[in-house]
Amino acid sequence: MTGLRSLIALLAALALGACATVPSAETDFAAARSALDEHIRVLAAPEYGGRAPGTEGGRMTEQYIADQLAAYGFEPGAGGGEWRQPIELSSYAPRSSTLTVVQGRRDATISGEGLVVRMEAKTFSFADKIAVFVGSDLRLREGSLKGQVAFVHADDVQSVATALLAAEPGAIVALFEDQERYEQFARGFRRGRFSLATQEDETTAFALLSPANVEILSRVLGTPVAEIAEEARAANGPILLAATASLVGEQSRETIETANVIGRLPGKEIGSGVVLMLSHWDHLGTCGNEDDEDRLCNGAVDNASGVGVMLETARIVAASGPLDRDLYVVGTTAEELGLLGAEALAEDPPFALPTVVAAFNMDTMAISPRGAPITVIGDGRTPLDRGIREVAGALGRTLDIREEHQQFVRRQDGWALLSRDVPTVLVGTAMGDEQAFSDFMSTHYHAASDEWREDLELGGATEDIFLHVALLEYFGSGATYNPGEDAPEQ
């Protein structure tokens, strides 16, 4: 009965407010498409410099989003009458490090290019620690390697990483026997990795050892590393080495000041909860190789298009009057650096997270043509599934839910909220045309060619605007949606 009652209420709401929720004529569609195109054209313009956090282009982007929301009738939503939620990011990059291994009368001290260490701390020192070799996680208990130095073959890192980190070693040393693969990972380590400055320093260092230095380590241990790795895999747990290891080093630290942009449209029913839209405004700034003629990563599809869909949705909802529930619109920063803006939002939200009844992330939208089916990233993980299906059905839209789409759940800003039990999904047509999505990912994704152009495909993204208006009206209304009545479908 709950689903039937909700559907009847939804259809009544759509009938009463059709001009606000669905394009009543081609002129409505054309107007929304034009507005979306303008948002993308502006945000992907060379003047914005690829919208990297902490740059002038990033600050211009923050101001653009705030100005648009203010023009639509939103009020500042970050708290204290502010649009911006300030965020400080920090990055540690390797400066110097030394690994010393001693076994009996044999020892080696390794430093230089063949040893790269990453740790979110200015200095680290692990002296004369017990050395173990890990090839399986079956007997790795939480905290069982606390303070020790754990060696692991590069081929086994991915399979044991989660359990190994939970075992809390002082350092993890990944051993590479392929130089090209070592260089691939080492380049990323040397660039450093950003995190929220509010996060505590890491307690585990992660080191990469080159093939030449792995040979030196084999001589000290008296056995080829490859043979020890095989033994460790068969042992189903860590092998205690007859050696001690020391790892010391220093890191350089860089900081960036950036911000989420947050607007609020107060609801008509105080205390009835919050509905939320979020979309990351940042991109890479530059990309490609140093000798490329064009290195400006404009980020038209990823993710000026998502911001554009969010803004035009916000405009239409505000123009038709407030929802029952508060509507928050958030342009998040530093998604490309690891969902950091969304993490900051989840850690210090301007609203209580349990009051969010539905949240919708918008990312990389301008790919599929008009009429493409809708996919849902996060399907089966929230109580929103039934309502999404009702809204899609009322709009005459087709859903194409596939398990392979769910690989993106942890790769988008919605995960920062979903992992904290906030019902959050990414709904849209981007993956509705499998070939178009594949073509974008293989050619323009994180490349200088992701630029605004007159023939950019906006059909599906424009339809997504009207879809999200209907979703917000459904989940933003106490008449059509009440949390607790629906449970995730199995």
C-alpha positions as CSV (number, residue, x, y, z in Angstrom):
1,M,0.0,0.0,0.0
2,T,2.9,2.4,0.8
3,G,4.2,2.2,-2.8
4,L,0.7,2.7,-4.3
5,R,-0.1,5.6,-2.0
6,S,3.3,7.3,-2.9
7,L,2.7,6.7,-6.6
8,I,-0.8,8.3,-6.5
9,A,0.6,11.3,-4.6
10,L,3.5,11.6,-7.0
11,L,1.2,11.5,-10.1
12,A,-1.0,14.2,-8.5
13,A,2.0,16.4,-7.7
14,L,3.3,16.0,-11.3
15,A,-0.1,16.9,-12.7
16,L,-0.3,20.0,-10.6
17,G,3.2,21.2,-11.3
18,A,3.9,19.8,-14.7
19,C,5.4,23.0,-16.0
20,A,8.0,22.9,-13.3
21,T,8.8,19.2,-13.3
22,V,8.7,18.0,-16.9
23,P,9.3,19.8,-20.2
24,S,5.8,20.6,-21.3
25,A,7.1,21.6,-24.8
26,E,10.2,21.5,-26.8
27,T,10.8,25.2,-25.8
28,D,11.2,24.1,-22.1
29,F,13.8,21.5,-23.1
30,A,15.6,23.9,-25.4
31,A,15.7,26.5,-22.6
32,A,17.2,24.1,-20.1
33,R,19.7,22.8,-22.7
34,S,20.8,26.4,-23.5
35,A,21.3,27.1,-19.8
36,L,23.3,23.9,-19.3
37,D,25.4,24.7,-22.4
38,E,26.2,28.2,-21.0
39,H,27.3,26.8,-17.6
40,I,29.6,24.4,-19.3
41,R,31.0,27.0,-21.7
42,V,31.8,29.3,-18.9
43,L,33.3,26.8,-16.4
44,A,35.4,25.1,-19.1
45,A,36.7,28.4,-20.5
46,P,40.5,28.9,-20.6
47,E,40.1,31.7,-18.1
48,Y,39.2,29.2,-15.5
49,G,42.5,27.4,-16.0
50,G,41.1,23.9,-15.5
51,R,39.5,24.7,-12.1
52,A,42.3,23.3,-9.9
53,P,41.7,23.8,-6.2
54,G,43.7,26.7,-4.7
55,T,44.1,28.5,-8.0
56,E,42.6,31.7,-9.3
57,G,40.4,29.6,-11.6
58,G,39.3,27.6,-8.6
59,R,38.3,30.8,-6.8
60,M,36.5,32.0,-9.9
61,T,34.5,28.8,-10.0
62,E,33.5,29.1,-6.3
63,Q,32.3,32.6,-7.0
64,Y,30.4,31.6,-10.1
65,I,28.4,28.9,-8.2
66,A,27.6,31.3,-5.3
67,D,26.5,34.0,-7.7
68,Q,24.2,31.7,-9.6
69,L,22.6,30.3,-6.5
70,A,22.1,33.8,-5.0
71,A,20.4,34.8,-8.3
72,Y,18.0,31.8,-8.0
73,G,16.9,32.9,-4.5
74,F,19.1,30.6,-2.4
75,E,20.7,31.8,0.8
76,P,24.3,31.1,2.0
77,G,24.3,27.6,3.4
78,A,27.8,27.0,4.8
79,G,27.0,28.6,8.2
80,G,27.6,32.1,9.5
81,G,26.0,33.7,6.5
82,E,28.8,32.3,4.2
83,W,28.6,30.6,0.9
84,R,32.0,29.0,1.2
85,Q,33.0,26.2,3.5
86,P,36.8,26.7,3.8
87,I,39.0,23.6,3.5
88,E,42.7,23.3,3.9
89,L,44.5,20.5,2.0
90,S,48.0,19.3,2.7
91,S,50.3,17.1,0.7
92,Y,53.4,15.3,1.7
93,A,56.0,14.4,-0.9
94,P,59.2,12.4,-0.3
95,R,62.4,14.4,0.4
96,S,64.8,11.8,1.7
97,S,64.6,8.3,3.2
98,T,66.9,5.4,4.2
99,L,66.2,1.7,4.7
100,T,68.6,-0.4,6.7
101,V,68.3,-4.2,7.0
102,V,70.4,-6.3,9.2
103,Q,70.5,-10.1,9.4
104,G,73.4,-11.6,11.3
105,R,76.6,-10.4,9.9
106,R,75.0,-9.2,6.6
107,D,73.5,-5.7,6.3
108,A,72.6,-3.1,3.7
109,T,71.7,0.5,3.8
110,I,69.5,1.7,0.9
111,S,68.6,5.2,-0.2
112,G,68.3,7.3,-3.3
113,E,66.1,6.9,-6.4
114,G,65.4,3.2,-5.8
115,L,63.6,3.8,-2.5
116,V,60.5,6.0,-2.4
117,V,58.5,6.4,0.8
118,R,55.1,8.0,1.3
119,M,53.7,9.0,4.7
120,E,51.5,11.8,5.8
121,A,53.9,13.2,8.3
122,K,56.9,15.6,8.1
123,T,59.3,13.0,9.5
124,F,59.3,9.3,10.3
125,S,61.6,7.0,12.1
126,F,61.3,3.2,12.7
127,A,64.6,1.9,14.2
128,D,65.6,-1.7,14.6
129,K,62.1,-3.1,14.2
130,I,61.1,-6.7,13.8
131,A,60.9,-7.6,10.1
132,V,58.2,-9.9,8.7
133,F,57.3,-11.0,5.2
134,V,53.6,-11.1,4.2
135,G,52.0,-13.0,1.3
136,S,48.5,-13.7,2.7
137,D,46.1,-11.9,5.0
138,L,44.4,-15.0,6.5
139,R,46.2,-14.7,9.8
140,L,46.6,-11.0,10.0
141,R,44.7,-9.8,13.0
142,E,44.0,-6.1,13.8
143,G,47.1,-4.6,15.4
144,S,49.1,-7.8,15.2
145,L,52.1,-6.2,13.4
146,K,52.1,-2.9,15.4
147,G,55.4,-1.1,15.0
148,Q,57.0,-3.8,12.8
149,V,58.3,-3.5,9.3
150,A,56.3,-5.7,6.8
151,F,57.8,-6.7,3.5
152,V,55.4,-7.7,0.7
153,H,55.9,-8.6,-2.9
154,A,54.4,-6.1,-5.3
155,D,52.2,-8.8,-6.8
156,D,50.5,-9.4,-3.4
157,V,50.0,-5.8,-2.3
158,Q,46.5,-5.4,-3.6
159,S,45.2,-8.7,-2.1
160,V,46.6,-8.0,1.4
161,A,46.4,-4.2,1.6
162,T,43.3,-3.8,3.7
163,A,44.2,-6.5,6.3
164,L,47.8,-5.4,6.3
165,L,47.0,-1.8,7.2
166,A,44.6,-3.0,9.9
167,A,47.5,-4.9,11.4
168,E,49.2,-1.5,12.0
169,P,52.8,-2.1,10.9
170,G,55.2,0.8,11.3
171,A,56.1,0.5,7.7
172,I,55.1,-1.5,4.6
173,V,57.8,-2.1,2.0
174,A,56.6,-3.2,-1.4
175,L,59.2,-5.2,-3.4
176,F,59.2,-4.8,-7.1
177,E,61.0,-7.1,-9.6
178,D,59.8,-5.2,-12.7
179,Q,61.4,-1.8,-13.3
180,E,58.7,-0.4,-15.4
181,R,56.0,-1.2,-12.8
182,Y,58.2,0.2,-10.1
183,E,58.6,3.5,-12.0
184,Q,54.8,3.7,-12.6
185,F,54.1,3.6,-8.8
186,A,57.1,5.7,-7.8
187,R,56.0,8.6,-10.0
188,G,52.8,8.8,-8.1
189,F,54.6,8.6,-4.8
190,R,57.0,11.4,-5.8
191,R,54.1,13.7,-6.7
192,G,52.7,13.3,-3.2
193,R,49.0,12.9,-2.2
194,F,46.7,15.5,-0.8
195,S,44.5,15.0,2.2
196,L,42.5,17.1,4.6
197,A,44.8,19.1,6.8
198,T,42.5,18.3,9.7
199,Q,43.3,14.6,9.4
200,E,45.8,13.1,11.8
201,D,49.2,12.1,10.6
202,E,49.5,8.6,9.4
203,T,51.2,6.0,11.6
204,T,52.2,3.6,8.8
205,A,54.8,4.5,6.2
206,F,54.5,2.9,2.7
207,A,57.8,2.3,0.8
208,L,58.6,1.1,-2.7
209,L,61.8,-0.7,-3.4
210,S,63.2,-1.0,-6.9
211,P,64.4,-4.3,-8.5
212,A,68.1,-3.4,-8.1
213,N,67.5,-2.9,-4.4
214,V,65.4,-6.0,-4.1
215,E,68.4,-7.9,-5.2
216,I,70.5,-6.3,-2.5
217,L,67.7,-7.2,0.0
218,S,67.8,-10.8,-1.2
219,R,71.5,-11.0,-0.5
220,V,71.1,-9.7,3.0
221,L,68.3,-12.2,3.7
222,G,70.3,-15.0,2.1
223,T,67.3,-16.1,0.0
224,P,65.8,-14.6,-3.2
225,V,62.8,-12.4,-2.4
226,A,60.6,-14.4,-4.9
227,E,61.2,-17.6,-2.9
228,I,60.3,-15.9,0.4
229,A,57.1,-14.5,-1.2
230,E,56.1,-18.0,-2.3
231,E,56.7,-19.3,1.2
232,A,54.7,-16.5,2.7
233,R,51.7,-17.2,0.4
234,A,51.8,-20.9,1.4
235,A,52.1,-20.0,5.1
236,N,48.7,-18.1,5.1
237,G,50.2,-15.4,7.2
238,P,53.3,-13.4,8.1
239,I,56.7,-15.0,8.2
240,L,59.1,-13.8,10.9
241,L,62.4,-12.9,9.3
242,A,65.7,-13.4,11.2
243,A,66.4,-9.7,10.5
244,T,65.7,-6.2,11.8
245,A,64.8,-3.2,9.7
246,S,65.0,0.6,10.1
247,L,63.3,3.2,8.0
248,V,63.8,6.9,8.5
249,G,63.1,9.9,6.4
250,E,61.7,13.4,5.8
251,Q,58.9,14.8,3.7
252,S,58.1,18.1,2.2
253,R,54.7,19.6,2.9
254,E,52.4,21.7,0.6
255,T,49.1,23.3,1.6
256,I,46.2,24.5,-0.5
257,E,43.3,26.7,0.6
258,T,40.0,25.8,-1.2
259,A,36.3,25.6,-0.4
260,N,33.0,23.8,-0.9
261,V,30.2,26.2,-2.0
262,I,26.9,25.6,-0.2
263,G,23.5,27.2,-0.8
264,R,20.2,26.6,1.0
265,L,16.6,26.9,0.0
266,P,14.6,26.7,3.3
267,G,11.7,24.3,3.2
268,K,8.1,25.0,4.1
269,E,7.9,22.5,6.9
270,I,10.5,23.2,9.6
271,G,12.2,20.0,11.0
272,S,11.0,17.8,8.1
273,G,14.5,17.0,7.0
274,V,16.9,17.8,4.2
275,V,17.3,16.9,0.5
276,L,20.7,17.5,-1.0
277,M,22.4,17.9,-4.4
278,L,26.2,17.8,-4.8
279,S,28.5,18.0,-7.7
280,H,32.3,18.6,-7.7
281,W,33.4,21.8,-9.3
282,D,37.2,21.0,-9.5
283,H,39.2,19.5,-12.3
284,L,42.9,18.8,-12.9
285,G,44.3,22.2,-14.1
286,T,46.9,20.6,-16.4
287,C,47.4,17.1,-17.6
288,G,49.3,15.1,-20.2
289,N,53.0,15.1,-20.9
290,E,55.2,18.1,-20.6
291,D,55.9,18.3,-24.3
292,D,52.2,18.2,-25.3
293,E,51.0,21.3,-27.2
294,D,47.8,21.5,-25.1
295,R,48.0,20.7,-21.5
296,L,45.0,22.7,-20.2
297,C,42.4,20.3,-18.8
298,N,39.2,22.2,-19.2
299,G,37.0,19.5,-17.7
300,A,33.9,20.3,-19.7
301,V,32.2,16.9,-19.2
302,D,34.1,16.1,-16.0
303,N,32.6,18.0,-14.3
304,A,31.4,21.3,-15.6
305,S,28.4,19.3,-17.0
306,G,27.6,18.0,-13.5
307,V,27.7,21.4,-12.0
308,G,25.6,22.8,-14.8
309,V,22.9,20.1,-14.3
310,M,22.9,20.8,-10.6
311,L,22.6,24.6,-11.1
312,E,19.8,24.4,-13.6
313,T,17.9,21.9,-11.5
314,A,18.3,24.3,-8.5
315,R,17.0,27.2,-10.6
316,I,13.9,25.3,-11.7
317,V,13.1,24.1,-8.2
318,A,13.5,27.5,-6.7
319,A,11.4,29.1,-9.4
320,S,8.5,26.8,-8.5
321,G,8.6,27.6,-4.8
322,P,10.3,25.9,-1.9
323,L,10.0,22.2,-1.1
324,D,8.6,20.9,2.2
325,R,12.1,20.0,3.2
326,D,15.3,22.1,3.2
327,L,17.2,21.9,-0.1
328,Y,21.0,22.2,0.1
329,V,23.1,22.5,-3.0
330,V,26.8,21.8,-2.7
331,G,29.6,22.4,-5.2
332,T,32.4,20.2,-3.7
333,T,36.1,20.8,-4.2
334,A,39.0,18.4,-4.5
335,E,37.1,15.4,-5.8
336,E,40.0,14.7,-8.2
337,L,42.3,14.7,-5.3
338,G,40.4,11.9,-3.5
339,L,36.8,13.0,-2.7
340,L,38.3,15.4,-0.2
341,G,35.7,18.2,-0.5
342,A,32.9,15.7,0.1
343,E,34.8,14.2,3.0
344,A,35.1,17.6,4.5
345,L,31.4,18.2,4.1
346,A,30.6,14.8,5.7
347,E,33.0,15.5,8.6
348,D,31.6,19.0,9.3
349,P,28.2,19.5,7.7
350,P,26.1,22.6,8.1
351,F,23.2,20.2,8.8
352,A,22.8,17.1,10.8
353,L,23.6,14.1,8.6
354,P,20.8,12.0,10.0
355,T,18.3,14.6,8.8
356,V,19.3,14.0,5.1
357,V,16.5,11.9,3.6
358,A,18.0,11.8,0.1
359,A,21.1,13.0,-1.6
360,F,22.0,13.1,-5.3
361,N,25.4,13.4,-6.7
362,M,26.0,14.6,-10.3
363,D,29.2,13.8,-12.1
364,T,30.3,13.6,-15.8
365,M,26.8,14.0,-17.2
366,A,27.1,15.3,-20.8
367,I,27.7,12.0,-22.6
368,S,24.6,10.2,-23.7
369,P,21.9,11.4,-26.2
370,R,18.3,12.2,-25.4
371,G,16.3,9.1,-24.7
372,A,19.1,7.1,-23.1
373,P,18.1,4.9,-20.2
374,I,18.8,5.9,-16.6
375,T,21.4,4.2,-14.5
376,V,21.7,4.4,-10.7
377,I,25.1,4.3,-8.9
378,G,24.3,3.1,-5.4
379,D,21.2,1.0,-6.4
380,G,20.3,-1.5,-3.7
381,R,22.2,0.4,-1.0
382,T,19.6,2.9,0.1
383,P,15.9,3.2,0.8
384,L,15.6,5.5,-2.3
385,D,15.2,2.7,-4.9
386,R,11.4,2.4,-4.9
387,G,11.0,6.2,-5.1
388,I,13.5,6.5,-8.0
389,R,11.6,3.8,-9.9
390,E,8.3,5.6,-9.3
391,V,9.6,8.9,-10.5
392,A,11.2,7.4,-13.6
393,G,8.0,5.5,-14.4
394,A,5.9,8.7,-14.0
395,L,8.2,10.5,-16.4
396,G,8.1,7.6,-18.9
397,R,11.9,7.0,-18.4
398,T,13.6,3.6,-18.7
399,L,16.0,2.3,-16.0
400,D,19.0,0.1,-16.9
401,I,20.4,-1.1,-13.6
402,R,23.6,-3.2,-14.0
403,E,25.9,-4.5,-11.4
404,E,29.0,-3.5,-13.4
405,H,27.9,0.2,-12.9
406,Q,28.3,-0.2,-9.1
407,Q,32.1,-0.3,-9.4
408,F,31.9,3.4,-9.4
409,V,30.1,3.7,-6.0
410,R,33.4,4.4,-4.2
411,R,34.8,6.5,-7.0
412,Q,32.4,9.5,-6.7
413,D,31.6,12.1,-4.1
414,G,28.4,10.4,-3.0
415,W,30.6,7.7,-1.3
416,A,31.7,10.2,1.4
417,L,28.0,10.4,2.5
418,L,26.9,6.9,1.7
419,S,29.7,5.4,3.8
420,R,28.2,7.4,6.7
421,D,24.7,5.9,6.1
422,V,23.4,9.0,4.3
423,P,21.1,7.7,1.5
424,T,23.1,8.9,-1.5
425,V,23.0,7.9,-5.2
426,L,24.2,9.1,-8.6
427,V,21.3,9.0,-11.0
428,G,21.5,9.9,-14.7
429,T,22.0,8.9,-18.3
430,A,25.8,9.2,-18.5
431,M,26.2,5.4,-18.7
432,G,22.9,4.9,-20.6
433,D,24.8,4.8,-23.9
434,E,27.5,2.2,-23.3
435,Q,29.4,3.0,-26.4
436,A,29.3,6.8,-25.8
437,F,30.5,6.3,-22.2
438,S,33.3,4.0,-23.3
439,D,34.4,6.4,-26.0
440,F,34.6,9.3,-23.5
441,M,36.5,7.3,-21.0
442,S,39.1,6.1,-23.6
443,T,39.6,9.4,-25.3
444,H,38.6,12.5,-23.4
445,Y,38.6,11.5,-19.7
446,H,41.2,13.5,-17.8
447,A,42.6,14.7,-21.1
448,A,43.0,18.2,-22.6
449,S,40.4,17.2,-25.2
450,D,37.6,17.4,-22.6
451,E,36.7,20.9,-23.9
452,W,33.4,22.8,-24.5
453,R,32.4,22.6,-28.1
454,E,29.2,23.6,-30.0
455,D,28.3,20.0,-30.8
456,L,28.8,18.7,-27.2
457,E,26.2,16.0,-26.5
458,L,23.7,17.5,-24.0
459,G,20.5,15.6,-24.8
460,G,20.7,13.1,-22.0
461,A,22.1,15.6,-19.5
462,T,19.3,18.0,-20.2
463,E,16.8,15.2,-19.5
464,D,18.7,14.6,-16.3
465,I,17.8,18.1,-15.2
466,F,14.1,17.4,-15.3
467,L,14.6,14.0,-13.8
468,H,16.3,15.6,-10.8
469,V,13.7,18.2,-10.4
470,A,11.1,15.4,-10.1
471,L,13.3,13.5,-7.7
472,L,13.7,16.5,-5.5
473,E,10.0,17.2,-5.5
474,Y,9.3,13.5,-4.7
475,F,11.8,13.1,-1.9
476,G,11.4,16.7,-0.7
477,S,7.7,16.3,0.0
478,G,6.3,14.7,3.1
479,A,3.2,13.7,1.1
480,T,5.2,11.4,-1.3
481,Y,8.2,10.2,0.8
482,N,8.7,9.5,4.5
483,P,11.9,7.9,5.6
484,G,11.5,4.5,7.3
485,E,8.7,3.3,5.0
486,D,11.0,2.0,2.4
487,A,14.0,-0.3,2.8
488,P,16.8,-1.2,0.4
489,E,15.6,-3.8,-2.2
490,Q,17.4,-7.1,-2.0
